[in-house]
């Protein structure tokens, strides 16, 4: 799963990435899903999630984006004000792909090797 920052602004600083990881992990647990791997760059994040098939995917994704946006904007309001005049963090879109034909280890390796914000 990939979420991209609004207008692809390079706002995901090294202080924000661990906070996003924590938020996504806690939110996944509430939805009975597992955040297997997480990483990101300055303008997007990658999440490798073991998904509960009982959960409606669109609602789960909306909740991940809404909760993370709200909490990051609360905790980093002054920093984000330099980039956004409105209360936004993510674009309205997202990318999701199932991992059929690829092992979890291969997917984890891909996510782990994303560049980390400096």
Order of alpha helices (4+ residues) and beta strands (2+ residues): beta-alpha-beta-beta-alpha-alpha-alpha
